[in-house]
């Protein structure tokens, strides 16, 4: 179902004013009393009115454009998923506009608004690391803007999402480390506010609990995905009186600096400490030692997200939220005692 933008006429009717008065008030014309201007602007903000001349045309015509909001295209994961999104959209006759949040809630909200002003017919969103207030996303849902989350989402939002089973994947990765004889397994998690990281943390705890091995105090560390914090926390773990003999990291971008810091500190990988990560970026194969990592179905994520969004756009009435959960695969390499090379 296509979004139905709030119109000047609706604002005018709600305020008991003429359309021309509302239009002039929004433009700050001096002939409109300041109190009237303030009332108009407050209601426009409350109803999420988008002041562009072509917004109303969306009710009657299609732009054949989809909007995508991603945290950072410098992440291989998002660049690869975007590639599959663009392919799937092109096959359906759609083009794609992209906004990057750079892990900022403010930039994410601004990106959503800019894409709506560009008259996209629907949005594909992966939440920023810093997003904790979902007001801008609740407005999309209230306005029935077609919306699909992928990878990062929030459980409290009644919207369609394409995800992997992060808890099961982390449980499997931890079980792999346990099966290789590791017993002091630590976890470098993402920010506590990030749902995806918390799911992986739950899988880590699940595997340890099943093995009767609660993690020692201080074995779970939260990082913000920067190399500095990943290196610092990995070193802090290694310097504990009883350092871990294995390390699970929330993503490859955390694993790379963590591995580098551990090796500089004299740790032998995997003899003294094994590593397993998430995302299976191409560089994993070429690290020394090569990095074990959980692979996600990147092409399927993009294809499924586009298919679900187009179904919403073309539906004659609002559709119920769906949750599509895709499978992962643990790729075992030298960092956790797999095949060397």
Sine and cosine of phi, psi and omega as CSV:
sin_phi,cos_phi,sin_psi,cos_psi,sin_omega,cos_omega
0.00,0.00,0.76,-0.66,-0.04,-1.00
-0.96,0.28,0.50,-0.86,0.04,-1.00
-0.91,0.42,0.53,-0.85,0.03,-1.00
-0.91,-0.42,1.00,-0.09,-0.07,-1.00
-0.90,0.44,0.52,-0.85,0.12,-0.99
-0.92,0.39,0.70,-0.71,-0.07,-1.00
-0.97,-0.26,0.27,-0.96,0.10,-1.00
-0.87,0.50,-0.60,0.80,-0.01,-1.00
-0.89,0.46,-0.65,0.76,0.02,-1.00
-0.91,0.41,-0.65,0.76,0.06,-1.00
-0.89,0.46,-0.69,0.72,-0.03,-1.00
-0.89,0.45,-0.69,0.72,0.00,-1.00
-0.90,0.44,-0.65,0.76,-0.02,-1.00
-0.91,0.41,-0.50,0.86,-0.06,-1.00
-0.98,-0.18,-0.11,0.99,-0.04,-1.00
0.94,0.34,0.54,0.84,-0.01,-1.00
-0.88,-0.48,0.19,-0.98,0.08,-1.00
-0.99,0.15,0.39,-0.92,0.02,-1.00
-0.87,0.49,-0.64,0.77,-0.01,-1.00
-0.91,0.41,-0.60,0.80,0.04,-1.00
-0.90,0.43,-0.69,0.72,0.02,-1.00
-0.88,0.47,-0.69,0.72,0.00,-1.00
-0.87,0.49,-0.70,0.71,-0.01,-1.00
-0.93,0.36,-0.58,0.82,0.02,-1.00
-0.89,0.45,-0.66,0.75,0.01,-1.00
-0.92,0.39,-0.45,0.89,0.03,-1.00
-1.00,0.00,0.01,1.00,0.06,-1.00
0.94,0.33,0.51,0.86,-0.03,-1.00
-0.92,0.39,0.67,-0.74,-0.12,-0.99
-0.92,0.39,-0.37,0.93,-0.01,-1.00
-0.96,0.27,-0.15,0.99,0.03,-1.00
-0.99,-0.13,0.78,-0.63,-0.05,-1.00
-0.84,0.54,0.62,-0.79,-0.01,-1.00
-0.82,0.57,-0.61,0.79,0.01,-1.00
-0.90,0.43,-0.62,0.78,0.03,-1.00
-0.92,0.38,-0.69,0.73,0.03,-1.00
-0.85,0.53,-0.69,0.73,-0.01,-1.00
-0.90,0.43,-0.67,0.74,0.00,-1.00
-0.89,0.45,-0.67,0.75,0.00,-1.00
-0.91,0.42,-0.70,0.71,-0.04,-1.00
-0.92,0.38,-0.61,0.79,0.03,-1.00
-0.89,0.45,-0.70,0.72,0.01,-1.00
-0.93,0.37,-0.63,0.78,0.03,-1.00
-0.87,0.49,-0.66,0.75,0.03,-1.00
-0.93,0.38,-0.67,0.74,-0.02,-1.00
-0.88,0.47,-0.64,0.77,-0.04,-1.00
-1.00,-0.03,0.05,1.00,0.02,-1.00
0.87,0.50,0.69,0.73,0.05,-1.00
-0.92,0.38,0.73,-0.68,0.02,-1.00
-0.97,-0.25,0.95,-0.32,-0.11,-0.99
-0.99,0.14,0.95,0.30,0.16,-0.99
-0.76,-0.65,0.52,-0.85,-0.18,-0.98
-0.92,0.39,-0.39,0.92,-0.10,-1.00
-0.98,-0.22,0.02,1.00,-0.10,-1.00
-0.85,0.53,-0.62,0.78,-0.07,-1.00
-0.93,0.37,-0.34,0.94,-0.01,-1.00
-0.92,0.39,-0.32,0.95,0.01,-1.00
-0.89,0.45,-0.43,0.90,-0.01,-1.00
-0.92,0.39,-0.50,0.86,-0.12,-0.99
-0.92,-0.39,-0.25,0.97,-0.07,-1.00
-0.64,-0.77,0.33,-0.94,-0.03,-1.00
-0.95,-0.32,0.64,-0.77,0.05,-1.00
-1.00,-0.06,-0.20,0.98,-0.02,-1.00
0.83,0.55,0.64,0.76,-0.01,-1.00
-0.72,-0.69,0.71,-0.71,0.07,-1.00
-0.93,-0.36,0.56,-0.83,0.07,-1.00
-0.97,-0.24,0.62,-0.78,0.02,-1.00
-0.78,-0.63,0.77,-0.64,0.07,-1.00
-0.90,-0.44,0.86,-0.51,-0.02,-1.00
-0.80,-0.60,0.42,-0.91,0.02,-1.00
-0.90,0.43,-0.71,0.70,-0.09,-1.00
-0.18,-0.98,0.85,-0.53,0.02,-1.00
-0.97,0.23,-0.06,1.00,0.16,-0.99
-0.96,0.29,-0.28,0.96,0.11,-0.99
-0.98,0.18,0.79,-0.61,-0.01,-1.00
-0.84,0.54,-0.62,0.78,-0.04,-1.00
-0.83,0.56,-0.77,0.63,-0.08,-1.00
-0.95,0.30,-0.57,0.82,0.06,-1.00
-0.89,0.45,-0.66,0.75,-0.02,-1.00
-0.94,0.34,-0.66,0.75,0.03,-1.00
-0.91,0.40,-0.64,0.77,0.03,-1.00
-0.87,0.49,-0.63,0.78,0.04,-1.00
-0.85,0.52,-0.70,0.72,-0.01,-1.00
-0.94,0.33,-0.55,0.84,0.08,-1.00
-0.89,0.46,-0.72,0.70,-0.01,-1.00
-0.89,0.45,-0.63,0.77,0.03,-1.00
-0.90,0.44,-0.74,0.67,-0.02,-1.00
-0.91,0.42,-0.63,0.77,0.02,-1.00
-0.91,0.42,-0.69,0.73,-0.01,-1.00
-0.89,0.46,-0.61,0.79,0.02,-1.00
-0.90,0.43,-0.45,0.89,0.03,-1.00
-1.00,-0.06,0.06,1.00,0.03,-1.00
1.00,0.09,0.35,0.94,-0.02,-1.00
-0.93,-0.38,0.48,-0.88,0.18,-0.98
-0.97,-0.26,0.14,-0.99,-0.12,-0.99
-0.76,-0.65,0.72,-0.69,0.17,-0.99
-0.93,-0.37,0.64,-0.77,-0.13,-0.99
-0.84,-0.55,0.65,-0.76,0.15,-0.99
-0.80,-0.60,0.65,-0.76,0.05,-1.00
-0.96,-0.28,0.72,-0.69,0.02,-1.00
-1.00,0.03,-0.30,0.95,-0.09,-1.00
0.77,0.64,0.63,0.77,0.07,-1.00
0.91,0.41,0.34,0.94,-0.02,-1.00
-0.94,-0.33,0.75,-0.66,0.06,-1.00
-0.89,0.45,-0.67,0.75,-0.01,-1.00
-0.89,0.45,-0.69,0.73,0.01,-1.00
-0.94,0.35,-0.54,0.84,0.07,-1.00
-0.89,0.46,-0.74,0.67,0.01,-1.00
-0.89,0.46,-0.65,0.76,0.03,-1.00
-0.91,0.42,-0.63,0.77,0.02,-1.00
-0.89,0.45,-0.66,0.76,0.06,-1.00
-0.86,0.51,-0.74,0.67,-0.02,-1.00
-0.90,0.44,-0.65,0.76,0.00,-1.00
-0.91,0.41,-0.61,0.79,0.03,-1.00
-0.93,0.37,-0.62,0.79,0.06,-1.00
-0.90,0.43,-0.64,0.77,0.04,-1.00
-0.91,0.41,-0.45,0.89,0.06,-1.00
-0.99,0.15,0.07,1.00,0.14,-0.99
0.94,0.35,0.58,0.82,0.11,-0.99
-0.92,0.39,0.46,-0.89,-0.02,-1.00
-1.00,0.05,-0.28,0.96,0.01,-1.00
-0.19,-0.98,0.19,-0.98,-0.10,-0.99
-0.78,-0.62,0.66,-0.75,0.18,-0.98
-0.93,-0.37,0.82,-0.57,-0.16,-0.99
-0.74,-0.67,0.74,-0.67,0.25,-0.97
-0.92,-0.40,0.86,-0.51,-0.15,-0.99
-0.90,0.44,0.54,-0.84,0.10,-1.00
-0.95,0.32,0.42,-0.91,0.04,-1.00
-0.85,0.53,-0.62,0.79,-0.11,-0.99
-1.00,0.00,0.03,1.00,-0.05,-1.00
-0.97,0.24,0.90,-0.43,0.07,-1.00
-0.82,-0.57,-0.28,0.96,0.04,-1.00
-0.95,-0.33,0.87,-0.49,-0.11,-0.99
-0.98,-0.22,0.37,0.93,-0.07,-1.00
-0.85,0.53,-0.67,0.75,-0.03,-1.00
-0.92,0.40,-0.45,0.89,0.02,-1.00
-1.00,0.09,-0.58,0.81,0.10,-0.99
-0.87,0.50,-0.60,0.80,0.02,-1.00
-0.89,0.45,-0.62,0.78,0.04,-1.00
-0.88,0.47,-0.70,0.71,-0.02,-1.00
-0.91,0.41,-0.66,0.75,0.02,-1.00
-0.89,0.45,-0.57,0.82,0.00,-1.00
-1.00,0.09,-0.01,1.00,0.03,-1.00
0.88,0.47,0.58,0.82,0.13,-0.99
-0.96,0.29,0.80,-0.60,0.06,-1.00
-0.81,0.59,0.78,-0.62,-0.15,-0.99
-0.53,-0.85,0.74,-0.67,0.09,-1.00
-0.70,-0.71,0.79,-0.61,0.13,-0.99
-1.00,0.02,0.51,-0.86,0.13,-0.99
-0.66,-0.75,0.58,-0.81,-0.02,-1.00
0.91,0.42,-0.98,0.17,-0.01,-1.00
-0.99,-0.11,0.80,-0.60,-0.01,-1.00
-0.54,-0.84,0.04,-1.00,0.05,-1.00
-0.84,-0.55,0.75,-0.66,-0.05,-1.00
-0.89,0.45,-0.46,0.89,-0.07,-1.00
-0.98,0.18,-0.06,1.00,-0.02,-1.00
-0.99,-0.13,0.84,-0.55,0.00,-1.00
-0.98,0.19,0.96,0.29,-0.04,-1.00
-0.65,-0.76,0.38,-0.92,0.02,-1.00
-0.93,0.37,0.61,-0.79,-0.01,-1.00
-0.60,-0.80,0.57,-0.82,0.12,-0.99
-0.91,-0.41,0.90,-0.44,-0.11,-0.99
-0.65,-0.76,0.09,-1.00,0.21,-0.98
-0.93,-0.36,0.25,-0.97,0.03,-1.00
-0.99,0.13,1.00,0.08,-0.08,-1.00
-0.90,0.45,-0.60,0.80,-0.01,-1.00
-0.91,0.41,-0.71,0.70,0.01,-1.00
-0.90,0.43,-0.62,0.79,-0.01,-1.00
-0.91,0.42,-0.68,0.73,0.01,-1.00
-0.93,0.36,-0.59,0.81,0.06,-1.00
-0.89,0.46,-0.70,0.72,0.02,-1.00
-0.89,0.45,-0.68,0.74,0.00,-1.00
-0.89,0.45,-0.67,0.74,0.02,-1.00
-0.92,0.38,-0.63,0.78,0.04,-1.00
-0.89,0.45,-0.58,0.82,0.06,-1.00
-0.88,0.48,-0.69,0.73,0.01,-1.00
-0.92,0.40,-0.64,0.77,0.04,-1.00
-0.89,0.45,-0.64,0.77,-0.02,-1.00
-0.92,0.40,-0.41,0.91,0.02,-1.00
-1.00,0.05,0.10,0.99,0.07,-1.00
0.99,-0.14,0.03,1.00,0.00,-1.00
-0.98,0.22,0.63,-0.78,-0.01,-1.00
-0.78,-0.62,-0.40,0.92,0.02,-1.00
-0.96,-0.27,0.99,0.15,-0.12,-0.99
-0.98,-0.20,0.83,-0.56,0.03,-1.00
-0.97,-0.25,0.25,-0.97,-0.02,-1.00
-0.70,-0.72,0.84,-0.55,0.18,-0.98
-1.00,-0.05,0.98,-0.20,-0.05,-1.00
-1.00,-0.05,0.20,-0.98,0.11,-0.99
-0.99,0.13,-0.18,-0.98,0.01,-1.00
-0.85,0.52,0.57,-0.82,-0.02,-1.00
-0.88,0.48,-0.34,0.94,-0.01,-1.00
-0.99,0.10,-0.15,0.99,-0.09,-1.00
-1.00,0.01,0.91,-0.41,-0.08,-1.00
-0.85,0.52,-0.68,0.73,-0.01,-1.00
-0.85,0.52,-0.71,0.71,0.01,-1.00
-0.90,0.43,-0.65,0.76,-0.01,-1.00
-0.91,0.42,-0.55,0.83,0.07,-1.00
-0.91,0.42,-0.67,0.74,0.01,-1.00
-0.93,0.38,-0.59,0.81,0.07,-1.00
-0.89,0.45,-0.63,0.77,0.03,-1.00
-0.89,0.45,-0.63,0.78,0.03,-1.00
-0.92,0.40,-0.62,0.78,0.08,-1.00
-0.87,0.49,-0.75,0.66,0.02,-1.00
-0.90,0.44,-0.61,0.79,-0.01,-1.00
-0.87,0.49,-0.73,0.69,-0.03,-1.00
-0.91,0.41,-0.66,0.75,0.01,-1.00
-0.91,0.41,-0.66,0.75,0.01,-1.00
-0.89,0.46,-0.65,0.76,0.02,-1.00
-0.90,0.44,-0.47,0.88,0.02,-1.00
-1.00,-0.02,0.01,1.00,-0.01,-1.00
0.94,0.34,0.52,0.85,-0.07,-1.00
-0.79,-0.61,0.99,0.11,0.09,-1.00
-0.90,0.44,0.62,-0.78,-0.04,-1.00
-0.93,0.38,0.66,-0.75,0.06,-1.00
-0.88,0.48,0.40,-0.92,0.03,-1.00
-0.84,0.54,0.68,-0.74,0.04,-1.00
1.00,0.07,0.03,1.00,-0.04,-1.00
-1.00,0.09,-0.17,0.99,0.10,-1.00
-0.95,-0.32,0.86,-0.50,0.00,-1.00
-0.83,-0.55,0.66,-0.75,0.02,-1.00
-0.98,-0.20,0.72,-0.70,0.01,-1.00
-0.80,-0.60,0.27,-0.96,-0.05,-1.00
-0.97,-0.24,0.35,0.94,0.04,-1.00
0.98,0.21,0.03,1.00,0.06,-1.00
-1.00,0.05,0.42,-0.91,0.01,-1.00
-0.90,0.44,-0.56,0.83,-0.05,-1.00
-0.90,0.44,-0.76,0.66,-0.04,-1.00
-0.95,0.31,-0.57,0.82,0.03,-1.00
-0.90,0.44,-0.69,0.72,0.02,-1.00
-0.90,0.43,-0.71,0.71,-0.05,-1.00
-0.88,0.47,-0.72,0.70,-0.05,-1.00
-0.95,0.30,-0.55,0.84,0.06,-1.00
-0.90,0.43,-0.67,0.74,0.04,-1.00
-0.91,0.42,-0.64,0.77,0.02,-1.00
-0.87,0.49,-0.64,0.77,0.04,-1.00
-0.91,0.42,-0.68,0.73,-0.04,-1.00
-0.92,0.39,-0.45,0.89,-0.04,-1.00
-1.00,0.01,0.03,1.00,0.06,-1.00
-0.90,0.43,0.44,-0.90,0.04,-1.00
-0.82,0.57,-0.59,0.80,0.08,-1.00
-0.83,-0.55,0.99,0.10,-0.09,-1.00
-0.92,0.40,0.41,-0.91,0.01,-1.00
-0.92,0.40,0.47,-0.88,0.12,-0.99
-0.98,-0.21,0.06,1.00,0.09,-1.00
-0.41,-0.91,0.47,-0.88,-0.04,-1.00
-0.67,-0.74,0.83,-0.55,0.13,-0.99
-0.98,-0.21,0.74,-0.67,0.00,-1.00
-0.88,-0.48,0.50,-0.87,-0.12,-0.99
-0.93,0.37,-0.40,0.91,0.03,-1.00
-0.33,-0.95,0.29,-0.96,0.04,-1.00
-0.88,0.47,-0.55,0.83,0.00,-1.00
-0.91,0.43,-0.39,0.92,0.12,-0.99
-1.00,0.05,-0.58,0.81,-0.06,-1.00
-0.92,0.40,-0.64,0.77,-0.06,-1.00
-0.84,0.54,-0.84,0.54,0.00,-1.00
-0.93,0.38,-0.52,0.85,0.04,-1.00
-0.89,0.45,-0.71,0.70,0.02,-1.00
-0.89,0.46,-0.68,0.73,0.00,-1.00
-0.88,0.47,-0.70,0.71,-0.01,-1.00
-0.90,0.43,-0.66,0.75,0.01,-1.00
-0.90,0.44,-0.68,0.74,-0.01,-1.00
-0.91,0.41,-0.64,0.77,0.04,-1.00
-0.91,0.42,-0.49,0.87,0.03,-1.00
-0.99,0.14,-0.02,1.00,0.06,-1.00
0.99,-0.14,0.07,1.00,0.01,-1.00
-0.95,0.30,0.69,-0.72,0.05,-1.00
-1.00,-0.10,0.84,-0.55,-0.04,-1.00
-0.93,-0.36,0.84,-0.54,0.15,0.99
-0.99,-0.16,0.11,0.99,-0.14,-0.99
-0.85,0.53,-0.72,0.70,-0.02,-1.00
-1.00,-0.10,-0.57,0.82,0.01,-1.00
-0.57,-0.82,0.83,-0.55,0.01,-1.00
-1.00,-0.02,0.47,-0.88,0.00,-1.00
-0.79,-0.62,0.66,-0.75,0.17,-0.99
-0.67,-0.74,0.62,-0.79,-0.07,-1.00
-0.71,-0.70,-0.23,-0.97,0.00,-1.00
-0.77,-0.64,0.55,-0.83,0.16,-0.99
0.96,-0.29,-0.44,0.90,0.06,-1.00
0.79,0.61,0.80,0.60,0.05,-1.00
-0.91,0.41,0.40,-0.91,-0.03,-1.00
-0.81,0.59,-0.55,0.83,-0.04,-1.00
-0.91,0.42,-0.36,0.93,-0.03,-1.00
-0.83,0.56,-0.62,0.78,-0.06,-1.00
-0.93,0.35,-0.41,0.91,-0.13,-0.99
-0.96,-0.29,0.04,1.00,0.10,-0.99
-0.93,0.36,0.29,-0.96,0.09,-1.00
-0.83,-0.55,0.95,-0.31,-0.10,0.99
-0.96,0.30,0.27,-0.96,0.04,-1.00
-0.88,0.47,0.53,-0.85,-0.20,-0.98
-0.98,-0.18,0.84,-0.55,0.13,-0.99
-0.93,0.37,0.69,-0.73,-0.08,-1.00
-0.39,-0.92,0.47,-0.88,0.02,-1.00
-1.00,0.10,0.87,-0.50,0.00,-1.00
-1.00,0.03,0.68,-0.73,0.06,-1.00
-0.94,-0.35,0.49,-0.87,-0.06,-1.00
-0.98,0.19,0.99,0.15,-0.16,-0.99
-0.85,0.52,-0.73,0.69,-0.02,-1.00
-0.90,0.45,-0.66,0.75,-0.01,-1.00
-0.91,0.42,-0.59,0.81,0.01,-1.00
-0.88,0.48,-0.75,0.66,0.00,-1.00
-0.91,0.42,-0.69,0.72,-0.02,-1.00
-0.90,0.44,-0.70,0.71,-0.02,-1.00
-0.91,0.41,-0.64,0.77,-0.01,-1.00
-0.89,0.45,-0.69,0.73,0.01,-1.00
-0.92,0.40,-0.69,0.72,0.00,-1.00
-0.87,0.50,-0.68,0.73,0.00,-1.00
-0.93,0.37,-0.60,0.80,0.01,-1.00
-0.93,0.37,-0.69,0.72,0.01,-1.00
-0.90,0.44,-0.57,0.82,0.05,-1.00
-0.89,0.46,-0.63,0.78,0.06,-1.00
-0.91,0.40,-0.69,0.72,-0.04,-1.00
-0.88,0.48,-0.64,0.77,-0.09,-1.00
-1.00,0.04,-0.18,0.98,-0.03,-1.00
-0.94,0.35,0.65,-0.76,-0.01,-1.00
-0.95,0.33,-0.30,0.95,0.03,-1.00
-0.56,-0.83,0.29,-0.96,-0.04,-1.00
-0.81,0.58,0.62,-0.79,-0.01,-1.00
-0.97,-0.23,0.38,-0.93,0.04,-1.00
-0.97,0.23,0.56,-0.83,0.02,-1.00
-0.87,0.48,0.58,-0.82,0.04,-1.00
-0.83,-0.55,0.41,-0.91,0.10,-1.00
-0.81,-0.59,0.92,-0.38,0.04,-1.00
-0.97,-0.22,0.86,-0.51,-0.04,-1.00
-0.92,-0.40,0.86,-0.51,-0.05,-1.00
-0.97,-0.25,0.41,-0.91,-0.06,-1.00
-0.99,0.13,0.43,-0.90,0.08,-1.00
-0.89,-0.45,0.12,-0.99,0.04,-1.00
-0.63,-0.78,0.80,-0.61,0.07,-1.00
-0.99,0.15,0.88,-0.48,0.05,-1.00
-0.99,-0.16,0.94,-0.34,-0.08,-1.00
-1.00,0.02,0.80,-0.60,0.01,-1.00
-0.76,-0.65,-0.27,-0.96,-0.16,-0.99
-0.91,0.40,-0.49,0.87,-0.11,-0.99
-0.90,0.43,-0.32,0.95,0.06,-1.00
-0.88,-0.48,0.38,0.92,0.07,-1.00
1.00,-0.01,0.20,0.98,0.04,-1.00
-0.98,0.18,-0.37,-0.93,-0.05,-1.00
-0.87,0.49,0.80,-0.60,0.00,-1.00
-0.98,0.20,0.45,-0.89,0.05,-1.00
0.72,-0.70,0.00,0.00,0.00,0.00
